[in-house]
């Protein structure tokens, strides 16, 4: 019995640093998710990190911005070919001007 409790204690001590590291990861993930992508300043690579936006749509956003000037509202992003109401709803909270 004493051996078993010693093993359990040693195992819990061994797992403690891993548990602490795992506990810290969600906080980092939440902080990363809070940052918004500026549709007026972001690169193709940054825009392609948005859900539903691949390289071609990201390039279309950059081209639209280059040809039409900066976006005046985030809703204006729907003028870009391939970005409709459903996709816009997915990314609306993740973008800014």
C-alpha positions as CSV (number, residue, x, y, z in Angstrom):
1,X,0.0,0.0,0.0
2,X,2.8,2.4,0.9
3,X,4.6,1.5,-2.4
4,X,1.4,2.2,-4.4
5,X,0.8,5.6,-2.7
6,X,4.5,6.5,-3.3
7,X,4.1,5.6,-7.0
8,X,0.9,7.7,-7.3
9,X,2.6,10.6,-5.6
10,X,5.7,10.4,-7.9
11,X,3.4,10.1,-11.0
12,X,1.4,13.2,-10.0
13,X,4.7,15.2,-9.5
14,X,5.9,14.1,-12.8
15,X,2.7,15.2,-14.6
16,X,2.5,18.5,-12.8
17,X,4.6,20.6,-15.2
18,X,2.8,19.1,-18.2
19,X,-0.5,19.9,-16.7
20,X,0.5,23.5,-16.0
21,X,1.8,23.8,-19.6
22,X,-1.5,22.5,-21.0
23,X,-3.5,24.8,-18.7
24,X,-1.6,27.8,-20.1
25,X,-2.2,26.9,-23.8
26,X,-5.9,27.8,-24.0
27,X,-5.2,31.3,-22.7
28,X,-2.7,31.8,-25.5
29,X,-5.2,30.4,-28.0
30,X,-8.0,32.8,-26.8
31,X,-5.6,35.7,-27.1
32,X,-4.7,34.8,-30.6
33,X,-8.3,34.5,-31.6
34,X,-9.1,38.0,-30.3
35,X,-6.7,39.7,-32.8
36,X,-8.5,40.9,-35.9
37,X,-7.2,41.0,-39.4
38,X,-7.2,44.5,-41.0
39,X,-8.7,44.1,-44.5
40,X,-7.0,47.4,-45.5
41,X,-3.5,46.4,-44.4
42,X,-3.3,42.6,-44.4
43,X,-1.1,40.7,-46.8
44,X,-2.4,37.7,-48.9
45,X,-0.8,35.4,-46.3
46,X,-2.6,37.1,-43.4
47,X,-6.0,37.2,-45.1
48,X,-5.7,33.5,-46.1
49,X,-5.6,32.6,-42.4
50,X,-9.3,33.6,-42.1
51,X,-11.8,30.8,-42.2
52,X,-13.1,30.2,-45.8
53,X,-10.5,32.5,-47.3
54,X,-7.9,30.7,-49.4
55,X,-5.0,32.2,-51.4
56,X,-7.2,33.1,-54.4
57,X,-9.9,35.0,-52.4
58,X,-7.1,36.7,-50.3
59,X,-5.5,37.8,-53.6
60,X,-8.9,39.1,-54.8
61,X,-9.3,41.1,-51.6
62,X,-5.8,42.7,-52.1
63,X,-6.6,43.4,-55.8
64,X,-9.9,45.0,-54.9
65,X,-8.2,47.2,-52.3
66,X,-5.5,48.1,-54.9
67,X,-8.0,49.0,-57.6
68,X,-10.8,50.5,-55.6
69,X,-8.9,52.0,-52.7
70,X,-9.2,51.2,-49.0
71,X,-12.4,49.6,-47.7
72,X,-14.6,52.2,-46.0
73,X,-16.6,49.5,-44.0
74,X,-16.1,45.8,-43.4
75,X,-19.4,45.1,-45.2
76,X,-17.8,46.5,-48.3
77,X,-15.8,43.2,-48.4
78,X,-18.9,41.5,-49.9
79,X,-18.1,43.4,-53.1
80,X,-15.2,41.1,-53.7
81,X,-16.0,38.2,-56.0
82,X,-16.5,35.0,-54.0
83,X,-17.4,36.6,-50.7
84,X,-21.1,36.3,-50.1
85,X,-23.3,36.7,-47.0
86,X,-22.5,33.2,-45.6
87,X,-18.7,33.7,-45.8
88,X,-18.9,37.2,-44.6
89,X,-20.9,36.1,-41.5
90,X,-18.1,33.6,-40.8
91,X,-15.3,36.2,-40.8
92,X,-17.1,39.4,-39.7
93,X,-15.9,39.2,-36.1
94,X,-12.4,38.4,-37.2
95,X,-11.8,41.4,-39.5
96,X,-11.4,45.2,-39.1
97,X,-10.6,48.1,-41.2
